[in-house]
């Protein structure tokens, strides 16, 4: 939370300073910082939503809200990138004076703020993928702010006004690349696609290799939210009856090997054909 508040306050200040100084590089850098702040907020909100208990009307709780938030985040960022690109192109075609003093000092402050925030996430990053991701994002922001500092110095030394909107374009492209990945992944999860990094055939192979299983069908894997994965499947075990030990072992294996924490398995003997057996049947 301290890192989020620190960066949110600086992002607002940087955007205002960029508009006052007429610097597209500062405005674009503020947009870049905002994208990462929204990412940190999303991670924080995901933790809060994951703690909410299911209800009779929301049987999976509020997990899906984290995916919808990521999708909305990506949409807003694409709109912001479009505005930055349009303004930067206009500045390239019609150069305008830039107050390099505020541009220089505000960007330098960005190096300090982003660097300090990166240090907040530095400890324990080797063993925590979320902390490592936040550290890398903040370190990248510090590098972008450093590029804006260099741009301000170049404009001061040469008077090349195109450097400022040029930097704005570069930063906008950086935001676009990161946002496109977020949009692609969040849209896929919203459509109940198998989460990235999870191989459905490997899961099918694991289930097919369980004791007594002759066939696996109607296998579905989807994300409940940005942190929870669910699975349903029919397992054909000829001659076998109800077996709680088998189900417990299967659930534990899915959780440990694939990170699937919410598995529902239907056991069948195969004596009667299942209408959901073909893979292309919903």
C-alpha positions in Angstrom: 0.0 0.0 0.0 2.8 2.6 0.7 4.2 2.0 -2.8 0.8 2.4 -4.4 0.0 5.7 -2.6 3.5 7.1 -3.2 3.3 6.4 -7.0 -0.3 7.5 -7.3 0.5 10.9 -5.7 3.6 11.3 -7.9 1.7 10.3 -11.1 -0.9 13.0 -10.5 1.9 15.6 -9.8 3.9 14.5 -12.9 0.9 14.7 -15.2 0.0 18.2 -13.9 3.7 19.3 -14.3 3.8 17.9 -17.8 0.8 19.8 -18.9 2.1 23.0 -17.3 5.5 22.6 -18.9 4.1 21.6 -22.3 6.1 18.3 -22.1 4.6 15.3 -23.9 7.4 13.2 -22.5 6.4 13.9 -18.9 2.7 13.4 -19.7 3.5 10.0 -21.3 5.7 9.0 -18.4 2.8 9.8 -16.1 0.7 7.5 -18.2 3.3 4.8 -17.9 3.5 5.2 -14.1 -0.3 5.1 -14.0 -0.4 1.8 -15.8 1.9 0.2 -13.2 0.0 1.8 -10.3 -3.2 0.4 -11.7 -1.5 -3.0 -11.9 -0.5 -2.7 -8.2 -4.0 -1.7 -7.3 -5.4 -4.6 -9.2 -3.1 -7.0 -7.3 -4.2 -5.5 -4.0 -7.9 -5.6 -4.9 -7.5 -9.2 -6.0 -6.3 -10.2 -2.6 -9.3 -8.4 -1.0 -11.8 -10.0 -3.3 -10.3 -13.5 -2.9 -11.0 -13.2 0.9 -14.7 -12.7 0.4 -16.7 -15.8 1.1 -19.1 -17.4 -1.4 -22.8 -16.8 -1.0 -25.9 -18.6 -2.2 -26.1 -16.1 -5.2 -22.3 -15.9 -5.8 -21.3 -19.5 -5.4 -17.7 -18.8 -6.6 -17.4 -15.6 -4.5 -16.0 -12.5 -6.1 -13.1 -14.1 -7.9 -14.2 -13.1 -11.4 -14.2 -9.5 -10.4 -10.4 -9.5 -10.6 -10.6 -10.5 -14.3 -13.2 -7.8 -15.1 -11.0 -5.2 -13.3 -8.0 -6.2 -15.4 -10.1 -6.0 -18.6 -11.4 -2.5 -17.7 -7.8 -1.5 -16.8 -6.5 -2.5 -20.2 -9.4 -0.7 -22.0 -8.8 2.6 -20.1 -5.0 2.4 -20.8 -5.6 1.9 -24.5 -7.7 5.0 -24.6 -5.0 6.9 -22.7 -2.3 5.6 -25.2 -4.4 6.8 -28.1 -4.6 10.3 -26.6 -0.9 10.4 -26.0 0.0 9.2 -29.5 -2.4 11.7 -31.1 -0.9 14.6 -29.1 2.7 13.5 -29.7 2.2 13.3 -33.5 0.6 16.7 -33.5 3.6 18.1 -31.5 6.0 16.5 -34.0 4.2 18.2 -36.9 3.8 21.5 -35.0 6.7 21.8 -32.5 6.0 23.8 -29.4 8.4 25.3 -26.7 9.1 23.0 -23.7 10.0 24.3 -20.2 13.0 22.0 -19.8 13.6 23.1 -16.2 10.4 21.5 -14.8 10.7 18.6 -17.2 14.2 17.9 -15.9 13.5 18.1 -12.2 10.1 16.3 -12.3 11.6 13.5 -14.3 14.6 13.3 -11.8 12.1 13.1 -9.0 10.5 10.2 -10.9 13.8 8.4 -10.9 14.0 8.7 -7.1 10.3 7.8 -6.4 10.3 4.8 -8.8 13.6 3.7 -7.5 12.5 3.9 -3.9 9.3 2.0 -4.7 11.4 -0.7 -6.4 13.4 -1.0 -3.2 10.2 -1.6 -1.3 9.6 -4.7 -3.4 13.3 -5.8 -3.6 13.3 -7.8 -0.4 12.0 -11.4 -0.9 11.6 -11.0 -4.7 13.6 -14.1 -5.4 11.0 -16.3 -3.7 7.8 -14.3 -4.6 6.8 -13.9 -8.3 4.4 -11.0 -7.5 7.0 -9.1 -5.6 9.5 -9.8 -8.4 7.1 -8.5 -11.0 6.4 -5.3 -9.0 10.1 -4.8 -8.6 10.8 -5.1 -12.3 7.9 -2.8 -13.2 9.1 -0.1 -10.8 12.7 -0.4 -12.0 11.6 0.0 -15.6 9.7 3.1 -14.6 12.8 4.5 -13.1 14.7 3.8 -16.3 12.0 5.6 -18.4 12.1 8.6 -16.1 15.9 8.6 -16.5 15.4 8.7 -20.3 13.1 11.8 -19.9 15.9 13.5 -17.9 18.3 12.8 -20.7 15.8 14.2 -23.2 15.5 17.4 -21.2 19.2 17.8 -21.2 19.4 17.2 -25.0 16.7 19.8 -25.6 18.6 22.3 -23.4 21.8 21.7 -25.3 20.5 21.5 -28.9 17.1 23.1 -28.9 15.7 20.1 -30.7 12.0 20.3 -29.8 11.1 17.1 -31.6 13.0 15.1 -28.8 10.1 15.7 -26.4 7.2 14.4 -28.5 9.6 11.7 -29.8 10.1 10.5 -26.2 6.3 10.7 -25.7 5.9 8.3 -28.7 8.4 5.9 -27.3 6.8 5.8 -23.9 3.4 5.4 -25.4 4.6 2.4 -27.4 6.1 0.9 -24.2 2.7 1.3 -22.5 0.9 -0.2 -25.5 3.1 -3.3 -25.5 2.4 -4.0 -21.9 -1.3 -3.2 -22.1 -1.8 -5.4 -25.1 -0.6 -8.4 -23.1 -2.9 -7.5 -20.2 -5.8 -7.0 -22.6 -5.1 -10.4 -24.4 -4.8 -12.3 -21.2 -7.7 -10.7 -19.3 -10.0 -11.1 -22.4 -9.0 -14.8 -22.7 -9.7 -15.4 -19.0 -13.1 -13.6 -19.2 -14.0 -16.1 -22.0 -13.1 -19.0 -19.8 -9.9 -19.9 -21.7 -7.4 -22.2 -20.0 -5.1 -19.9 -18.1 -1.7 -19.1 -19.7 1.1 -21.5 -18.6 -1.3 -24.4 -17.9 -1.1 -27.3 -20.4 -4.6 -29.0 -20.7 -3.1 -32.1 -22.3 -0.7 -32.5 -19.4 -3.7 -32.3 -17.0 -5.6 -34.8 -19.1 -2.6 -37.1 -19.1 -2.3 -36.8 -15.3 -6.0 -37.7 -14.8 -5.8 -40.6 -17.3 -2.9 -42.0 -15.4 -4.7 -42.2 -12.1 -5.4 -45.7 -10.8 -8.2 -47.5 -12.6 -9.1 -44.6 -15.0 -9.9 -45.9 -18.5 -11.1 -42.7 -20.0 -11.2 -38.9 -19.4 -13.9 -36.7 -21.1 -15.8 -33.5 -20.6 -12.6 -31.8 -19.3 -13.0 -28.1 -18.6 -10.3 -25.8 -17.1 -10.9 -22.1 -16.5 -9.9 -19.3 -14.2 -12.2 -18.3 -11.4 -10.1 -15.1 -11.0 -6.6 -14.0 -11.6 -5.3 -16.3 -8.9 -7.7 -19.3 -8.7 -8.2 -22.1 -11.3 -11.1 -24.5 -11.5 -11.6 -27.8 -13.3 -14.4 -30.3 -14.0 -14.0 -33.7 -15.6 -15.6 -37.1 -16.0 -13.4 -40.1 -15.2 -14.4 -43.5 -16.4 -13.4 -46.2 -13.9 -14.9 -49.6 -14.9 -16.0 -51.7 -11.9 -15.1 -49.1 -9.4 -17.6 -47.6 -6.9 -17.5 -44.4 -4.9 -13.9 -43.8 -3.6 -13.3 -40.8 -1.4 -9.6 -41.6 -1.1 -9.2 -41.6 -4.9 -10.9 -38.2 -5.1 -8.8 -36.7 -2.4 -5.6 -38.0 -4.0 -6.6 -36.7 -7.4 -7.5 -33.3 -6.0 -4.2 -33.1 -4.1 -2.3 -34.0 -7.3 -4.1 -31.4 -9.4 -3.3 -28.7 -6.7 0.3 -29.6 -6.3 1.3 -30.2 -9.9 -0.9 -27.7 -11.7 -2.1 -25.2 -9.1 -5.7 -26.2 -9.7 -7.4 -25.6 -6.3 -11.0 -26.1 -7.2 -11.5 -29.5 -8.9 -14.8 -31.3 -9.4 -14.6 -34.9 -10.7 -17.5 -37.1 -11.8 -16.8 -40.8 -11.6 -18.5 -43.2 -14.1 -18.3 -46.9 -14.6 -18.7 -46.7 -18.4 -21.6 -49.1 -18.4 -23.8 -46.5 -19.9 -22.7 -44.0 -22.6 -22.2 -40.4 -21.4 -23.9 -37.8 -23.6 -21.0 -35.4 -22.8 -18.2 -37.9 -23.9 -17.3 -36.2 -27.2 -14.7 -33.5 -26.7 -16.7 -31.0 -28.9 -19.9 -31.2 -26.8 -20.5 -28.4 -24.3 
